[in-house]
Structures are given as C-alpha cells and as structure tokens.
Amino acid sequence: MSTLESIKETVKRELPAWLESDPAFRQAILDLTASLYSRRDETNDWFHQTLDEMRRERERQDARWRKNDERLDRERQESERKWDEQNRKWDEQNRKWDEQNRKWDEQNQKWESNQAELKSLHEEILALGKRIDRSIGALGARWGLRSEKAFRDALAGILEKTFGVEVLNVCEYDDEGEVFGRPDQIELDVLIKNGLLILCELKSSIDKAGMYIFERKARFYERRHDRQADRLIVISPMIDSRAQDVARRLGIETYGEPEEVSN
C-alpha cells in the first residue's frame, strides 16, 4: 500500500476522534469544506423560507379552494333556485292543464247534453211533422174531393148555361177491370150537343197517368154503349207537360178553361 493510501486510511479512521477532541481542528475542517456545504444558519434560513413559501402557497391554494367552493355553492344555490322555479312553473302549468281539462270535460258534458237534447227535439219535431203531414194529407184528401166536385160542378154549369151543352156525370161499374186492371167504379163526364157525343174529363189538375186513365175510361164507355165518341176532351187549368204529350198521341183535346172549347 502506498504512503498516500495509508494516510487516507489513517485520516478516515482517526478523523471523528480528532473532530471531537480538537475544536481548532474541527473549525479548520469546517472552514475548509464551507464552500461545499451551506452553513447551518443559511440552511436554517432556506428551510424557513421554504416553509414560509409552502405555507403561503397553501394559503393561496386554500383561498382558491374557498373561492371555488363559494362559487360552486353559489352555482348550486342558483341551480336549486332555478330548479325550484322550474318546478313551480311546472306545477302551475299542470294546474292550468288540470283546470283546462276540467273545463273541457264540462264542455264535453254540456255538448253531449245539448246533443242529446237536440236529438230528442229533432225526433219530436220529426214525429210532429209526421203527424202534421198525416193531418194535412187527410185534410188535403177531403179538400181535394170537395174542390174537385166544386170544380166539376162549376165547369158543368158554365158549359150548360153558356154553350147549351148537356153535361152528364156517368158512373158505371167495370166488371172486367178494363180500366184499372181490376173491377172498380168508373166515373166519366159526357157532353151531348146537337147529337154529338163528347167524352170529357173535368179536373182541377191532371198528370200523365191521369191522361192514360181517361183514354181507357173513354174506350170502356164506347164499348159498353156501342157508340163512338166524336171528341175526347180534357178541361183543366193544370195539365202536366208530359200529359200534354200523351194527349197529342192519343188524339185527346186539352183546354185550360171551358171557354176555350170550340164547337
């Protein structure tokens, strides 16, 4: 082992004792190594500065957390307020909907009630209308028979007094049903003037079917009495246009007034 290595080993072994027993030697060592290590007071100052900086940083962090907590708390309170306000609006809207639904239900009930009343009234009106129609029909039938007779009597009087025509109302029974298709009473007006036989229908109104019936009644009379009519005449103020066509085809003269009948 070299001398230098021997000295290093001796220093390593004896240095702790020298530092403990020789204050001057210890100070010399400290002064020698001062550039390599911070002094204790400097270390203490750095340590305290570091602690102060850490404490201030913690205080700043705590302040930020408190502000953040306050902000979050305000946001939470604002959210809760908005939520409560929204719930209140929903409750109010639901209340309005319930009220509206109640009104609709009442309206529907009133509508259904009104519809039932209207239906009942409509049925009553229809029933009343039917009764009135039956009454009017019965009255019209009686009035028609009476007015028809009055019209025939009036025309017969005019023809007899004004034109000297003998007017006979003939009622005969059709045993074979030649006119109506079954046995029935046949009524016909017969006009006789200067030996001429005129078969006539005196009616307040006549339609197409009535014109055919008159022609069959005239042919029935001709066969029954074995005599050809000189003229077939219908006198009525109301002659249906289709009845006019039938009259022309069957050779029946039509007149709206008795005064129009030519000799």
C-alpha positions in Angstrom: 0.0 0.0 0.0 1.4 3.5 -0.9 2.0 6.1 1.6 -0.9 8.3 0.3 -3.3 5.5 0.6 -2.0 4.8 4.1 -2.5 8.4 5.1 -6.1 8.4 3.7 -7.0 5.3 5.7 -5.5 6.8 8.8 -7.4 10.1 8.4 -10.7 8.2 7.8 -10.1 6.2 10.9 -8.9 9.0 13.2 -10.9 11.9 11.9 -14.0 11.5 14.0 -11.9 11.5 17.2 -9.9 14.5 16.1 -13.0 16.4 15.3 -14.4 15.5 18.7 -11.3 16.2 20.7 -9.8 19.2 18.9 -12.1 22.2 18.4 -9.5 24.1 16.4 -9.0 21.2 14.0 -12.8 20.8 13.7 -13.1 24.5 12.8 -10.3 24.2 10.3 -12.1 21.4 8.6 -15.4 23.3 8.6 -13.7 26.3 7.1 -12.1 24.1 4.5 -15.4 22.5 3.5 -17.5 25.6 3.8 -17.6 26.1 0.0 -19.0 22.6 -0.4 -21.9 22.8 2.1 -24.3 25.5 3.1 -23.8 26.9 6.5 -26.2 25.9 9.2 -27.7 29.4 9.5 -28.1 29.6 5.8 -29.7 26.2 5.7 -32.0 27.2 8.5 -32.9 30.4 6.6 -33.5 28.5 3.4 -35.6 25.9 5.3 -37.7 28.6 7.0 -38.1 30.4 3.7 -39.2 27.2 2.0 -41.7 26.5 4.8 -43.0 30.1 4.6 -43.3 29.8 0.8 -45.1 26.4 1.2 -47.4 27.9 3.9 -48.2 30.9 1.6 -48.8 28.6 -1.3 -51.0 26.5 0.9 -52.9 29.6 2.0 -53.3 30.7 -1.6 -54.5 27.2 -2.6 -56.9 27.3 0.4 -58.1 30.7 -0.7 -58.6 29.4 -4.3 -60.4 26.3 -2.9 -62.6 28.5 -0.7 -63.4 30.8 -3.7 -64.1 27.7 -5.8 -66.2 26.3 -3.0 -68.1 29.6 -2.7 -68.5 29.7 -6.5 -69.8 26.1 -6.5 -72.0 26.9 -3.6 -73.5 29.9 -5.4 -73.9 27.9 -8.6 -75.5 25.1 -6.6 -77.8 27.6 -4.9 -78.6 29.2 -8.2 -79.3 25.8 -9.8 -81.5 24.9 -6.9 -83.3 28.2 -7.2 -83.8 27.7 -11.0 -84.9 24.1 -10.4 -87.4 25.2 -7.7 -88.6 28.0 -10.1 -88.9 25.5 -12.9 -90.8 23.0 -10.6 -93.1 25.9 -9.6 -93.7 26.7 -13.2 -94.4 23.1 -14.0 -96.8 22.8 -11.1 -98.5 26.0 -12.2 -98.7 24.7 -15.8 -100.0 21.3 -14.6 -102.6 23.2 -12.5 -103.6 25.1 -15.6 -103.8 21.9 -17.7 -105.9 20.3 -15.0 -108.2 23.3 -14.9 -108.4 23.3 -18.7 -109.1 19.6 -18.8 -111.8 20.1 -16.2 -113.3 22.8 -18.4 -113.0 20.6 -21.5 -114.8 17.8 -19.6 -117.5 20.2 -18.6 -117.8 21.5 -22.2 -117.9 17.9 -23.5 -120.6 17.1 -20.9 -122.6 20.2 -21.9 -122.0 19.4 -25.6 -123.2 15.8 -25.1 -126.2 17.0 -23.1 -127.0 19.6 -25.8 -126.7 17.0 -28.5 -129.0 14.7 -26.6 -131.5 17.5 -26.2 -131.2 18.4 -29.8 -131.6 14.8 -30.9 -134.7 14.5 -28.7 -136.0 17.8 -30.0 -135.3 16.7 -33.6 -137.1 13.4 -33.0 -140.0 15.3 -31.5 -140.1 17.7 -34.5 -140.0 14.7 -36.9 -142.8 13.0 -35.1 -144.8 16.2 -35.0 -144.0 16.7 -38.7 -145.3 13.3 -39.5 -148.5 13.9 -37.5 -148.9 17.2 -39.3 -148.2 15.6 -42.7 -150.8 12.9 -41.9 -153.3 15.6 -40.8 -152.6 17.7 -43.8 -152.8 14.7 -46.1 -156.1 13.7 -44.7 -157.3 17.3 -44.9 -155.9 17.6 -48.4 -157.7 14.4 -49.4 -161.0 15.7 -48.1 -160.3 19.2 -49.6 -159.3 17.6 -52.9 -162.5 15.6 -53.2 -164.6 18.6 -52.3 -162.7 21.0 -54.5 -162.7 18.5 -57.4 -166.5 18.2 -57.2 -166.9 22.0 -56.9 -164.6 22.5 -59.9 -166.6 19.9 -61.9 -169.9 21.4 -60.9 -168.7 24.9 -61.8 -167.5 23.8 -65.3 -170.6 21.8 -65.9 -172.7 24.9 -65.1 -170.6 27.1 -67.4 -170.9 24.6 -70.3 -174.7 24.1 -69.8 -175.6 27.8 -69.4 -173.2 29.4 -71.8 -172.9 26.9 -74.6 -176.1 24.9 -74.3 -174.3 21.7 -73.7 -176.0 18.9 -71.7 -173.5 17.6 -69.1 -174.0 14.1 -67.7 -171.9 12.6 -65.0 -171.9 8.9 -65.7 -170.9 6.3 -63.0 -170.7 2.7 -64.2 -169.0 -0.4 -62.8 -166.2 -2.0 -64.7 -166.8 -5.7 -64.0 -163.8 -6.9 -66.1 -161.3 -4.5 -64.8 -160.6 -3.0 -68.2 -159.7 0.5 -66.9 -157.8 -0.1 -63.6 -156.8 -3.7 -64.1 -159.4 -4.8 -61.5 -163.2 -4.3 -61.1 -163.9 -0.8 -60.0 -166.3 2.1 -60.3 -165.8 4.3 -63.4 -166.8 7.9 -63.4 -166.9 9.9 -66.7 -168.4 13.2 -67.8 -170.4 13.0 -71.0 -171.2 16.1 -73.0 -174.0 16.0 -75.6 -174.7 18.9 -78.1 -176.6 18.8 -81.3 -176.3 15.0 -81.4 -172.5 15.0 -80.9 -171.1 12.7 -78.2 -168.2 14.3 -76.3 -166.4 12.4 -73.6 -164.8 14.8 -71.2 -162.6 14.8 -68.1 -163.2 17.9 -65.9 -160.4 18.0 -63.3 -158.6 20.7 -61.3 -155.2 19.0 -62.4 -154.1 16.1 -64.4 -150.8 14.3 -65.0 -149.5 11.7 -67.5 -151.1 8.7 -65.7 -154.4 10.5 -65.4 -154.4 11.1 -69.2 -153.9 7.4 -69.9 -156.7 6.5 -67.4 -159.1 9.0 -69.1 -158.4 7.4 -72.5 -159.1 3.9 -71.1 -162.3 5.1 -69.5 -163.5 6.6 -72.8 -162.8 3.4 -74.7 -164.6 1.5 -71.9 -167.7 3.8 -72.4 -167.6 3.3 -76.1 -167.6 -0.5 -75.9 -170.2 -0.5 -73.2 -172.6 1.7 -75.1 -171.5 0.6 -78.6 -171.1 4.2 -79.7 -168.0 6.0 -81.0 -167.3 9.4 -79.2 -167.0 12.3 -81.6 -164.4 14.1 -79.4 -162.3 13.4 -76.3 -161.7 16.5 -74.3 -159.8 17.2 -71.0 -160.5 20.6 -69.3 -158.1 21.5 -66.5 -156.2 24.6 -65.5 -153.2 22.5 -64.5 -152.1 19.9 -67.2 -148.6 18.4 -66.8 -146.4 18.8 -69.8 -145.9 15.0 -70.1 -149.7 14.6 -70.0 -149.9 17.1 -73.0 -147.5 14.8 -75.0 -149.8 11.8 -74.2 -152.9 13.7 -75.2 -151.4 14.6 -78.5 -150.5 10.9 -79.2 -154.0 9.7 -78.2 -155.9 12.4 -80.0 -157.3 14.0 -76.9 -158.0 17.7 -76.9 -156.9 19.7 -73.9 -158.2 23.1 -72.7 -157.2 25.2 -69.7 -160.6 26.9 -69.5 -164.1 25.8 -70.6 -164.4 29.0 -72.7 -161.6 27.7 -74.9 -163.7 24.7 -76.0 -164.5 25.2 -79.8 -167.8 24.0 -81.4 
